[in-house]
Amino acid sequence: MIHKDEDKMAEKLAQHEPLLEQLTQYGYEVKYLPIPLGHTGTLYKSDLTALTELGVSKKEATSILKKLHMHAVTCLHNIIKSRRHLKARCTQERTRLNPLSSPPPNIYWLKPKGSLGQP
């Protein structure tokens, strides 16, 4: 059975294969070392290894990976913030167009006693 990480690496290789072939045809020596990054900025030990195999010092590689992690986390934060903003804006717009579509949570306290099915 192939692991999820191996599936993702095979998918990325297939995605970049045309570019790798073209670079090779033009005489470039290509070393394909993908650097996976999780959805929440998760880094893997293989990322450090890949950078050091490319000749980057361990100190510089660590710095690069920290920056990459912070960039991913910042992007995730912005996506979440935008989604919440759009959701709030959509709710406000729906309420403005149809004020009865989303009653306030304590509306039941404003209704007469008999309207809640109570005698």
N, C-alpha and C positions, 0 to 999 in steps of 0.2 A: 504494500500500500504506500502511495506517495503522500508525504506530509504536506500540509497546507503551505508551509514556507517554500518547499520545493516546487509546488504548483505555481506559486507566485513568481518564483525566480524563472521558471520555464516560460511563463506568460510574458515577463519583462524581456527575456532574451528574444522571444518571437517578435515582440513589439519593436525592438531595436535592431534586429538582424539585418533589415535592408540598409540601414545606416552603416552598420559595421562592415557589410560587404562592400558598400560604395567607398568607404574610407580605405579599405584594404586594396581595392582596385586602383585607387589613386596613389598607392605606395606607402600609406601610413601603416605603422605597426600598431595594432589595436589590442589592448588588454581590457577585456570586459569584466569589470568588478562592480556590480550593482551595490548601492548603499541603501538598504531598505529602511524605511521610516514609518513607524506605526501611526495610526490615526490621531493619537494624542501626543505625538512627539516621542514615542518610544524608540530608543536606539538599541542596537544589538552589538554584541562583542565583535561580530564579524565586520561591523562598520569600521572599527579602529584598525582591524587587521587589513582591510581593503585599502585604507588610506596609507598605512605604513608600507604595504606592498607597492604602492605607487611612488614611494620615495619621500613621503611626508614624514617629518619627525613625529615622535609620539606626542610631544608637547603641542606642536601645531595641530596635529590630528585631533587631539582632545579639545583644543580651542574651537576648531571648525565644527566638531560634533556638538559642542555646547551651543554654538550660535545656531546651528541647524535645528536643534531641539527647541530653543527659545523662539525661533521663527515659526515653527510648527505650532507651538502652544499659543503664540500671539494670533496666528491665523485662526486657530480653533476658537479662541476667545471672541474674535471679531465675527465669526460665523454665528456663534451662539447669541451674541449681542444683537446682531442684525435680525436673526430669526425672532427673538423676543420683541424687538422693536416693531417688526412687521406684524406680529401677532397682536400686539397692543393696538397698533394703528388700525388693523382690520376690525378688532372688537369695537373700537371707538367709532369707526365709520358705520358699522352695522347698527350700533346703538343710536347714532345720529339719524340714520335713515328710518329706523323703526324702533322707537324708544321702548316699545313693549316686548321686543325680541329678547332682551336680556335684563330682567328685573333685578333690582338690587337684592343682595342676599337676605336682608331683613324685611322684605316686603310683607311677609305673613304677619308681622307685628302691626302693620298698618291696616289690615283688613278687619272688618267686623267679625265678632266672635262666631256668628252663625255661618259665615262663608267658608269656614274650614271644615264643615261637616259636624260641628259641635252643636248641641241643642241650645 
